[in-house]
Amino acid sequence: MRFGGIPAGADITRQAVGRAVRAARLAGVGPLISDSGLVARVPISGDLITYIVDEGYDARDAADTAAPRRARGHRHRHT
């Protein structure tokens, strides 16, 4: 997703986004499946790009993205 209007000084760390998602979930906002993923600022516009995944894992770690974990994700989406 791409979001605009986020102030340049806003805390967009993974931890801050996770806290915001969990707070929204507690407030009844949904469906919010995951509170982990990628958040980055777009050059020039300053917009935020987010990729929040439905199962927490570190995409930089090959062992963490192994086939058994992906299979669980596919099964979750199709049930």
N, C-alpha and C positions, 0 to 999 in steps of 0.2 A: 504494500500500500504506500501511497505517497501522501504526505501531509504538509500543508503550507501553514504559514502564520505562527510557527513555533519560534519564540524569541531566541536569538543567537546565544544568549547566556543560559538557556534551559539545560538542565541536567538530562542528557539522553544516554547515559550509561545503561548497560544491560540491567544492572541492579535497579536503577531508577524506573526503567520501563517495567521490569518485573513487579516492583512494588505497586506501580500504577495499575497494572492489569489485575493484580490480586485485590487491590482496593475496589476496583470497579466490579469484580466478581462478587465481593462481599456486599456491594451496594445493589446487587441484583441485575447488573448489566450482563448481557450474554447474547449469543453463546460465545464465551471466551474459553478456548480449550487449553491454550498454552501461555506461559508467561516468559518464554525464552525464545531467542532468535537473534536476528541481525538488525541493527539500527545504524543508519549512516546518514550524514548530511550531504545533500547534493551541492556541488560547487555552483557558484553564482546565485542561484535562487535561494539557497539556504533551506529548501524544503527537506523533510525527513523521508527517507525510504525505510520501510520496515518489512521484514520477512519473519513473521512469527510462526513457528512450526507447530504442528499438532502433537509432537512428541519431543521432549527436550533431549538434545544431544549436541555435541560439539562437532560441527561440520568439518573442522580442521583435523580431526582425529579419525583416521581410517578405521581403527578398531571400534570406535563409537558409532560408526555408520554401517556396521556389518549387516549382512542379509537377514539374520534372525530379527533384528530390531525393525528393519524396514518391513518385514513380513507382518509383524505385529501392527504396524501403522496401516498397512494396506487392509488388514483384517478389520481394524477399527473403523476405517472409512466406509467399508462395504457392509457393515452390519446395521 
